[in-house]
Amino acid sequence: MGKGGFNAPCAQLQQGDPVDDAGAKAKVQEYLDANLKGFEIADATKVERPRGSVYRFAVKDSNGNQFLLMVNPFGQVRGPIPVQAVK
């Protein structure tokens, strides 16, 4: 059996190296450089979960557009989720 039991499809999503504060920030910056040019990290929050820490990053650009990006305990970047109306 693999992670997740019975080789469940979601088991593949949970594979990865655990990240710390600096690793999560580096992954978000890498994502911004590749996908959201002109955006920068405005705020970071760490949330402790049973399987590890989840990191939430508010990112914004000079026009006031704001998104939320999350990094799960396995180092995967999720988002962007609109926080403020896109101009």
N, C-alpha and C positions, 0 to 999 in steps of 0.2 A: 504494500500500500504506500502511496505517496502522501505528501502533505494534504490535509483535508480529507483523507480517507477515501478509499475506493477510486483513486485517481480522478477526483472531482475536477471539472473544468476550472472552477475558481481556485484550485490549488496552484495552478500555473501563475495566477495573478499575484500570489503571495510570495513568490520567490524573489529574492533580492537581498542585498546587504542592508542591515539596519543602519539608519543614519542618525547622526547627532545634530546639534544646533548648526554647527558650521557646515556640515554636509548638506543639510536641508536648504540652507541659504544658497550654497553653491549650485545646487540643482535648480532652484528657482531662477537664479541669475542666468544660468545656462539656457533655461527655457525662455526667459525674456530676451536674451541676445538673439535667439533663433526665431522666435515667433511674435514677440511684442516689442519691436524696436521703439525706443523712445520712452518706455515705461521703466520706472524704478521702484524699488521696494520702499514702501512708506511705513509699514508697521509689521511686526512679527509677533505671533502668539504661539506658545507651546501648550498643548493639551495632553495630559496623561491619560492613556487608555489602557485596558487590560493587556493588550498585545504589544504595547509600546507607545511611544510619543507620536502625536500627530501635530504637524506644524501648519499654521495658517498665516498666509502672507497677504497683506493688502498691497496692491501695486497701483500706481497711478502715473499719468503722463502730465505734460505741462498744460493741457486743455481741461484738466479736471476729470477726465475719464478714469474710472476706478474699477478694478477687478479683484476678485479673491482667488488665490491659488492655494492649494493644500498639498502637503507632502505626507504620504502615509508612512507607517513605521518601516515599510520595505523600500522606501526611497523613490516611490512613483509620484510624479507630479500630476495633480488633478486640477481641472479647471480649464479656462478661466470662467468664473461666475461673475456676471455683472453686479456691481454694488451700487454704482451711481450711473445715471442715464448717460449713454454714449453720445458724445457731441460730434 
